[in-house]
């Protein structure tokens, strides 16, 4: 695991697909993808996120993917493990797994489907990172989760030092601008939408967690 003090995010971080063959993780193809991305100059790797179909992976598959990506990366770039879940306890367990296998940070999506309140979202992230201390990127994608983490909630979480960045996938550049105006000295902002990366960087964002990077 790379050491970051403090960890900062800048550049392109591919949200890796999870290759399968005959119903099983195709580890050879996954390692080839990791190698191609690193050779292409990416800033880091994000396995087991939305693009990696995390919600459909079984526990053993998640562990296999994380171990393979971390082993292939060999410390050349940081690995940010997707560790979010609808369940707070499962999120804790996924973060524990990420730390055990050597991930450098975790990507934590807002709990989805059940539409927690803003107070519930704040409590969720506080509890998770109180149980497992490691750098975290909070992932706000209301179109998928059904809940929008407000800027006020991000302000309430500003004292949780493990939260180092926000993956902004609201589709609203002005939201990123608002976060940066209020909390730009606290969080790095990464675009979660390839098409809005330029706009988000124009208002102070530092990079992108990219889906289309898988194709290059």
DRENNUMI-938463 format. One record per atom (N, C-alpha, C): residue in three letters; x, y, z. Coordinates in steps of 0.1 Angstrom, whole numbers, plus 5000, padded with zeros to 4 digits. Layout:
BEGIN
alaXYZ
...
! end
This chain:
BEGIN
unk500849885000
unk500050005000
unk500950125000
unk500650224991
unk501350344991
unk501050425003
unk502050515007
unk501850605018
unk501550745013
unk500550805018
unk500150935014
unk499851015026
unk500551135027
unk500351215039
unk500451365035
unk499251425033
unk497951355031
unk497751305017
unk496851225014
unk496551175001
unk495851284993
unk496351304981
unk495651404972
unk495251334959
unk494251384952
unk493751324940
unk493851424929
unk494551384918
unk494651464906
unk494951384894
unk494251404883
unk494451324871
unk493351234868
unk493651124860
unk492651034855
unk492750904863
unk491650854868
unk491550734876
unk490450644869
unk490850544861
unk489950464854
unk489050384864
unk487750384862
unk486850304870
unk486750164862
unk487550074867
unk487849954859
unk486549864857
unk486449814845
unk485449704843
unk485949584850
unk485049494852
unk485449354858
unk485149254847
unk486249204840
unk486049114830
unk485648974835
unk484748914828
unk484248774832
unk484448684819
unk484648554822
unk484648454812
unk484048334818
unk483048284811
unk482348164815
unk481848174830
unk481348294833
unk480748314846
unk481748334858
unk483048344854
unk484048364865
unk484848494861
unk485448554872
unk486348664869
unk487448624861
unk487648694850
unk488848674841
unk490048754846
unk490748684854
unk491848764861
unk492948794851
unk493148714841
unk494148744831
unk493848874824
unk492548884819
unk492149004812
unk492149124821
unk491849104834
unk491849214844
unk493249264846
unk494249174847
unk495649214849
unk496149284836
unk495749244825
unk496149304812
unk495549444812
unk494349464816
unk493749594816
unk494449694826
unk494749644837
unk495549724847
unk496849764841
unk497549674835
unk498849704829
unk498749804818
unk497749794810
unk497549894799
unk497250034804
unk496450034815
unk496150164821
unk497350234827
unk498150154834
unk499350214840
unk500350254830
unk500550174819
unk501450214809
unk500950344802
unk499550364802
unk499050484796
unk499150614804
unk499650594817
unk499950714825
unk498850754834
unk497950664838
unk496850704847
unk497350734861
unk496650814869
unk497050854882
unk496750754892
unk495850664890
unk495450554899
unk494350464893
unk493950364901
unk492950274896
unk491850254905
unk490550234900
unk489450224908
unk488650094905
unk489049984911
unk488249864909
unk487049854918
unk486049774914
unk484849744922
unk484049864925
unk483949954915
unk483050064915
unk481750024907
unk481050134904
unk479750114896
unk480150044883
unk481150094876
unk481550034863
unk482049894864
unk482549854876
unk483049724878
unk481949634883
unk480749674883
unk479549594887
unk479649544901
unk480049634910
unk480249594924
unk479049524930
unk477849584927
unk476649524934
unk476349384930
unk476949334919
unk476649204915
unk477749104918
unk478849154924
unk479949064927
unk479749004940
unk480048874941
unk480048804954
unk481248844962
unk481248814975
unk482348854984
unk483648804979
unk483748674975
unk484948614971
unk485448684958
unk484548724949
unk484848784937
unk485448924939
unk484848994948
unk485349134952
unk486749114957
unk487049024966
unk488349004971
unk489348964960
unk488948874951
unk489748834940
unk490148954931
unk489149034928
unk489449154919
unk490349244926
unk490149284939
unk491049374946
unk492449324947
unk492549194950
unk493949134951
unk494649134938
unk493949104927
unk494549104914
unk495049244910
unk494149344912
unk494549474907
unk495649524916
unk495649504929
unk496749554937
unk498049484934
unk497949354932
unk499149274928
unk499749324915
unk498949344905
unk499449384892
unk499949534893
unk499349614901
unk499749754901
unk501149764908
unk501449674917
unk502749674923
unk503249804929
unk502349884935
unk502650004941
unk503050114931
unk502850094918
unk503150204909
unk502150314909
unk500950284911
unk499850384913
unk498950344924
unk498250444931
unk497350404941
unk496150334936
unk495550244944
unk494350174941
unk493250214951
unk492150264945
unk491050314953
unk489950214952
unk489650134962
unk488750024961
unk487350064964
unk486450024954
unk485050044957
unk484549964969
unk484050034979
unk483649964991
unk482250014996
unk481450074988
unk480150124992
unk479150014992
unk478050034999
unk476949935000
unk475750005005
unk474549945003
unk473349995009
unk473349975024
unk474149885029
unk474249855044
unk475449915050
unk475349985061
unk476450045068
unk477449935073
unk476949835079
unk477849725083
unk478549655072
unk477849635061
unk478549575049
unk479649675044
unk479349805044
unk480349895040
unk481549885049
unk481349875062
unk482549865071
unk483349735067
unk482649625065
unk483349505062
unk484049515048
unk483549585039
unk484249605026
unk485449685028
unk485349785036
unk486449875039
unk487549795046
unk487149705055
unk488149625062
unk488849535052
unk488049475043
unk488749395032
unk489649475024
unk489249595020
unk490149685012
unk491449715019
unk491349745032
unk492549765040
unk493449645041
unk492849525043
unk493549405045
unk494349365033
unk493749385021
unk494449345009
unk495349455003
unk495449565010
unk496449665006
unk495949784997
unk494649804997
unk494149924989
unk494650054996
unk494850154988
unk495350284993
unk494250374998
unk493050354993
unk491850434997
unk490650354993
unk489450414997
unk488250344994
unk487250454987
unk486450404979
unk485350484972
unk484050444979
unk483450544985
unk482250514993
unk481050584987
unk480150504980
unk478950554974
unk477950574985
unk477050674984
unk475950694993
unk475150564993
unk474650525005
unk473750405005
unk472550434996
unk472250334988
unk471250344978
unk469950284981
unk468950314973
unk467550254973
unk466750294984
unk467250284997
unk466350315008
unk466250465011
unk466950555004
unk466850695005
unk466950745020
unk468150735026
unk468350785039
unk468250935039
unk467950985051
unk467951135053
unk469351185052
unk469551325052
unk470851385052
unk471551345065
unk470851355076
unk471451315089
unk471851165089
unk471051085082
unk471450945081
unk472650925073
unk472850995062
unk474050995054
unk475251035062
unk475151145069
unk476251185077
unk476651085087
unk475651025094
unk475950925104
unk476550795098
unk476150765086
unk476750645079
unk478250665077
unk478550775071
unk480050795068
unk480850815080
unk480250875090
unk480950885103
unk481250755109
unk480250665109
unk480350535115
unk481350455107
unk481250445094
unk482150365086
unk483650405089
unk483950535088
unk485350575089
unk485750585104
unk484850575113
unk485150555127
unk485650415130
unk485050325122
unk485450185123
unk486650145116
unk486850205104
unk488050165095
unk488650305090
unk489750335096
unk490350465092
unk491250445080
unk490950505069
unk491750505057
unk491250615048
unk492050665039
unk491550775030
unk490350725022
unk489350815021
unk488150785014
unk487650895005
unk487150844993
unk486450934984
unk484950914985
unk484251014989
unk482751004990
unk482151024976
unk481250934972
unk480750924958
unk479250964958
unk478951074952
unk477551124952
unk477051114938
unk476151014936
unk475550984923
unk474050964925
unk473251074927
unk471851064930
unk471050994920
unk471450994907
unk470650934897
unk470650774898
unk471650724905
unk471750584908
unk471250544922
unk471550634932
unk471250594946
unk469950634950
unk469350744944
unk468050794948
unk468150894959
unk469350934963
unk469551034974
unk470751124970
unk470651254973
unk471651344969
unk472351404982
unk473551374983
unk474351424995
unk474551574994
unk473951655002
unk473951795001
unk475251855005
unk475551975000
unk476752055003
unk476752075018
unk475652095024
unk475552115039
unk476051985046
unk475651875041
unk476151745047
unk477651735045
unk478151775034
unk479651775032
unk480351865042
unk479651975045
unk480252065055
unk480152005069
unk479151925072
unk479051855085
unk480051745086
unk480551695075
unk481551585075
unk482951635074
unk483151765074
unk484451825071
unk485451785082
unk484951755094
unk485951715105
unk486251565104
unk485751495095
unk486151355093
unk487351355084
unk488451345089
unk489751375082
unk490051265071
unk489451155073
unk489751045063
unk489051075049
unk487951155049
unk487351195037
unk488251305030
unk488851265019
unk489851345013
unk489351404999
unk488351344994
unk487851384980
unk486351344978
unk485751414969
unk484351394965
unk484351354950
unk483651244947
unk483451204933
unk482051264930
unk482051364922
unk480751444919
unk480151384906
unk478951324908
unk478251264897
unk476851314897
unk476551434900
unk475251494900
unk474851544887
unk475851564878
unk475551614864
unk475451764865
unk475851834875
unk475751974877
unk477052034881
unk477652104871
unk478952174873
unk478852274884
unk477652344885
unk477552444896
unk477552384910
unk477252254911
unk477352194924
unk478852184928
unk479652144919
unk481052134921
unk481652274925
unk481152374918
unk481652504921
unk481252554935
unk480052514939
unk479552544952
unk480352474963
unk480652344961
unk481452274970
unk482852334972
unk483452374961
unk484752424961
unk484752564967
unk483752644965
unk483652774971
unk483552764986
unk482852664991
unk482752655006
unk483852565012
unk484252465005
unk485152365011
unk486352325002
unk486752414993
unk487852394984
unk489152364991
unk489352415003
unk490552385011
unk490452255019
unk489352185017
unk489152065025
unk489051945017
unk488351945005
unk488151834997
unk488651854983
unk489251754977
unk489551754962
unk488251704955
unk487951764944
unk486751724936
unk487151654924
unk486651534921
unk486851454909
unk485551444902
unk485551464889
unk484351444881
unk484051294880
unk482751264882
unk482351124880
unk481551104867
unk481651204858
unk481051204845
unk482051254835
unk482451154826
unk483451194816
unk483051324808
unk481851334805
unk481351444797
unk481451584804
unk481451584817
unk481551704824
unk482951734830
unk483851654827
unk485251664833
unk485851804830
unk485751854818
unk486351984815
unk485652094823
unk484352084823
unk483652194831
unk483952184846
unk484052064851
unk484352054866
unk485752104868
unk486752074860
unk488052114862
unk488152264860
unk487352324851
unk487352464849
unk486952544861
unk486152484870
unk485852554883
unk486652514894
unk487652424892
unk488552394903
unk488752244906
unk488052154899
unk488152014901
unk489551974897
unk489951854902
unk491351804900
unk491451684891
unk490351634886
unk490551514877
unk489251444875
unk489351314871
unk488151234868
unk488351094872
unk487251034877
unk487150884878
unk486350844865
unk487150784856
unk486650784842
unk486150644838
unk485050634831
unk484550514826
unk485150484812
unk485150594804
unk485650574790
unk487150544789
unk487850564800
unk489350534800
unk489550384798
unk488550304801
unk488750154799
unk488950124784
unk488550214775
unk488650184761
unk489950224755
unk490750284762
unk492050344757
unk493250284763
! end
